[in-house]
Amino acid sequence: MANPKIKSSAQTAKKSNATAGRKPAAKSLYSKADLEEIFRRFSIQRPEPKGELEHVNPFTLVVAVALSAQATDAGVNKATRALFAVADTPQKMLDLGEERIREYIKTIGLYRNKAKNVVALSEKLITDFGGEVPRTREELITLPGVGRKTANVVLSMAFGQATMAVDTHIFRIANRLLLAPGKTPDEVEQRLMQIIPDQYLYHAHHWLILHGRYVCKARKPECERCVIADLCRSPEKTWDIPAPLVELPAQIIGAEAAG
């Protein structure tokens, strides 16, 4: 499995660079050696990082990621567990209907509009894609409620493509650490795709998300728990000694974690 992922990483990086737009990426404050070491440490700490949204197939992943906008993964998992048990295909979701979908997801923010999008994207998948989730970003973003970030998550988690899904955690870290500063998620995505070493690109977005969620937290970064504290260039840094570089326990996702 490793070789295809590395190949995919190189292909995706090449494609991203070719379509990055006219504005060149700002030079990172980190040297190539620094970047290699940062992601090497993340790879030792979490050899097989995982997304924390529960899903059973590409369709339920699309729905879960679309529902996660302005909501926590834990909150989405709690709502979708029962939903996906009865509707794990576009047709079953259509058969369920918007009103009943709302009942399943009413604990999630903006649930009324999200229920409409779930119905609409299910319908479009059936009419335009034969009920199958498409495997290109261009097609994915035509689905109601699916933006670039959602498409990137699906391409990575469902289809094994190396992408950079810039959520609030990655956006914060890229700017706080001065790793790949940018004013918009698209800018940050382009710059990260350019600077992350190819061999680490496949898992990079999960490493950064998990680092932001559990260590480099929004309100107060826990620098003493950071494995890259000595390399970090953030002006907010409060600690210079890296935490011990050991592999963390395997992630427990969703229902197992809740139990």
N, C-alpha and C positions, 0 to 999 in steps of 0.2 A: 504493500500500500504506500510505502514511503516515496518510491520513485515517481509514481503518477502525480502525487501531491506536489513534489518539487517541480516537476515539469509544468504542472498547472500554475504554480506560483510564478514561474518565469514568464509564462505566456500571458498571465493576467497583468503582471507588472508592465510588460512590454505594451500591452494594449492600453493600459491606463496612461502610460507616458505619452503614447501617441495621441490620446484624446484629452489630454489634460487641459487644453486651451492655450490661449496666447500668453497668459501671465505665467512667468517662470516661478518655480517654487523657491521660497526663501531658503537660504542655506541653514541647515540645522546647526545648533551650537555643539553638537556631538560629532566627534570624528567617526570615521568608518569603524575603527577599532572599538570605540565606545559603544557604538550601536551593536556590533557583533557581541560584545560582552553583555550588554543589557538583555538582549533576547536569548543569549545562551543561558543566563541565570534564570530567566523566566521559564525556559524549556526544562531546566532541571527541577525547578520548583513545582511546575505543573506539566508533566510530559504529555498528557492527553487532556487538555482543557475542554470543557463542554459548555454549551449554552444552557441556561437555566430555565428555559421555557419548555414545558411538557408538550409533546406531540407524538403522534403515532405514524404519520406519513407526511409527505410534502404539502398536501392540502391543509392538514391541521396545523402545520408549522406556519404557513402563510396566514391563516386565520389568527393564530396565537400572536404572531409578531404584529399584525395589524391592530389587534386589540391592546397590545402593550404600550401604545403611544400614550404618554402622560399617565402611565400606570406602572406598578411594580410587577416584576415577573411572578412573585409569590401570589399577588392578588389575581393575576390572570390565570395562573395555574389552578387556584382554588375555584374559579368560576368555570374554567373550560374542562375540568376533569369530568364532570357530569355531562357537559355538552358533547364532548367528543365520544363519549360512550354510546351516544345515540345518533350522532351525525358526524361521521368521519370521511364522508365523500361530498362533493358538491351537490349531487342529487339528493342525498339524505338531508343536507342542510336546507335545500330549497323546499323539500317536503315538510320540514319542521316549521318553516315560515317565520317571518320577522317577529311576530308577537311572541311566539314561544322562545325564540332566540333571545329576545330582550329579557325574559324571565331568568334565563340561565346566566346572563352576563350583567345583570342590573347592579351588581356590586362594583363594576368597573366604571371609571369616569367616562363620560360622553357615550354611555352605553346605547342610547337611542340611535345616534348617528352611526355608531359602529355596527349595530345590528343591521341597519340599512345597507352598509357597505358589505357586510358578510353575505347578505342575500344577493346583492348586485355582483360581487366578485364570483360567487358560486355560479350565478347565471351566465356570466361572461366566460368562465372556464368551460362550461358545457357547450355554449353556442360557438365560441371562437377557438377552443383548444381541445375539443373532444373529451372534456372532463379531466384532462391532465394538466398539471402545473407546468408552465413553460420553463425552459432552462436558460433563457437569456434575460438580461436586465431590461433590455428594450421592451420585451413582451411583458415581463412581470409588472413594470410600472404602468402598463395600460389597465391593470386591474384596479377597480375602485378601492380606495383606502390604502393602496400600496405605493409607497414612495421609494426613493433610492436606497434608504437605509434598510427598509424591509426587504427589498429585492436582494441586497447584498447579503443579508442574513440567510435568506432562503438559498441563494446560490452556494453559500459556504456550507451550511448545515445539512441541506438536503442533497446537494449535488457535488460536494467536494471541491468547489472552486475556491481559489484564493482571492478573497475580497476584503475590503475594509469597511465594515458597517459602523459608521461614526454615530454613536449614541451620546448621551450627556456625559457619561463617564470618560469616553475616549476624547471627546471635545475638550473636557476640562483638563485631562492629563496632558494632552498634546500642547495645550497652552501653558498650563501651570509649570510643567517641566521644561518648557521651551524646546520640546522635542520636535514638534512640527506645528509651530504657531500659525493660526489662521483665523479669519473673522467669521467664516462660515463652515459648516460641516463639509461641504464640497471641497473647500480649500484644504482643510485638514486631511481629508481622505486622499487628495492628490499628493500632498506632501509626504504623508506616511507611506503611501505606495511606492514613492520614489526612494525613500531612505532606508526602509526595513530590508535587511538582507534576504535574498530570495529564499534561502533554505528555511527561514523562520516565518515567512509571510502567511502560510496557510493557517497557523494557529494564532497569529499576532493579535487579531482583533479580540479573541477571547482572553488572551493574556492581559491585554490592556484594560478590558472591561472588568475583569475579576480583580485586577490590581486597584482599579479605581473604586470598586464596590467595597472591597474589604481592607485595603491598606491606605491608599491615597484618597481618603474620603473627602467629600465635598466640604463639610464644615471645618474639619480639622484633620489634616493628614497625619497618620500614625507613623512618623518617620523612623522610629526605633524598631518597627516591624518590617522595614523595607529592605529587600535584598539588593537594591541598587542605590542605597543612600549615599555611598561614596562617589558614585558617578553622577548623581542627580544635580542639575544646574538650576533648580528652582530657587527663586529668592525667598520662598516661603519655607524652605527646608530648615528643620530644627535639629537634625541629627546627621552625623557624618560617617558613622560606623555601620556597615551593612549588617543586616540580620543574618543569622546562620543560614547557609544555602543548603537546605534539605528538601527532599521531596515531601510535599504535603499529602495528607491522606486523600484517597480517591474522593471525588465529589459525589455527594448524595443529592440527587435531583428530585424536586417536586414532592410527590406523595411519600416517597421513602424518607425524605428530610422531615416532612410534616409529621410522620409517624414516630 
